[in-house]
């Protein structure tokens, strides 16, 4: 929720569904629309306006619930971007089959951070910095315009390119094809908030 707002989402456009009173109070304090109920309920999702949503975030406590919510959300809105969190990597394919556009494995991410913190603490600092929006380093994405194209350097984005998205393909920075861009590509890059 905080990251969406920090990235510029209009609070009036964000609807939070939660049964937990504390979570609802925090969302209300942030100016968000709040619905008390279970996101696993078709009626609650309809009440939240899921059919008109541009993006849907599924962040629930259980992987089986995440699958059900994702399936229902996809049925009610075939075009929305659905981002789902899953606790165990073995369930990622179930979320993708259920209609998730993107899946984040929370147990793996936390495990990686803990491992880095033990053996390479500076990497952990950089990763934590990337997760704080609007300060230090940010990871950003930008579309390549119709009148742009050619060398990535010519875009003048001011930070290192991490990847280039072309259609459904993601080309990492070390892929020779990521050195040039075409109109319609998406460039993922790092930017700094230092002055």
Secondary structure, 3 states (H helix, E strand, C coil): CHHHHHCCCCHHHCEEEECCHHHHHHHHHCCCEEEECCCCCHHHHHHCCHHHCCEEEECCCCHHHHHHHHHHHHHHCCCCEEEEEECCHHHHHHHHHHCCCEEEEHHHHHHHHHHHHHHCHHHHHHHHHHHCCCCCEEEEEEECCCCCCEEHHHHCCCCCEEEEEECCEEEECCCHHHHEECCCCEEEEEEECCC
